[in-house]
């Protein structure tokens, strides 16, 4: 007999290393695919959008209150968070259309859009900031309302 010093003398079961490699690869693919799902990160992403719109509202307010000039490039900067938030809302509406937080969030988006429109109007035709200030307060109040509803869900 050849004995144990000759490992190739008999058929051996398949090595576990290739099976382990495939299992690890499938696990990574699963984690990556689930990591991109909006509905798994709904609350976190909504908080991010709210905070960004709140920061942009403060920036617009600061610029206009200091009588600084708003440029068209700045207006694009203020509109970009709105576009991203609308995309987020459209995507999660497929799964969470009836959630109170999403309804309130969409109301926030509408208020923010009217605020940006008013800031753009003031950029072209400087005037009284009273309407802008009331819209700024409405955006802040609605942002707080969305945060409260989101915490309760």
ABEGO torsion letter per residue (X at the ends): XAEAABAAABBBBBBAAAAAAAAAAAAAAAAAAAAABAAAAAAAAAAAAAAAAAAAAAAAAAAAAAGBBBBAAAAAAAAAAAAAAAAAAAAAAAAAAABAAAAAAAAAAAAAAAAAAAAAAAAABBBBAAAAAAAAAAAAAAAAAAAAAAAAX
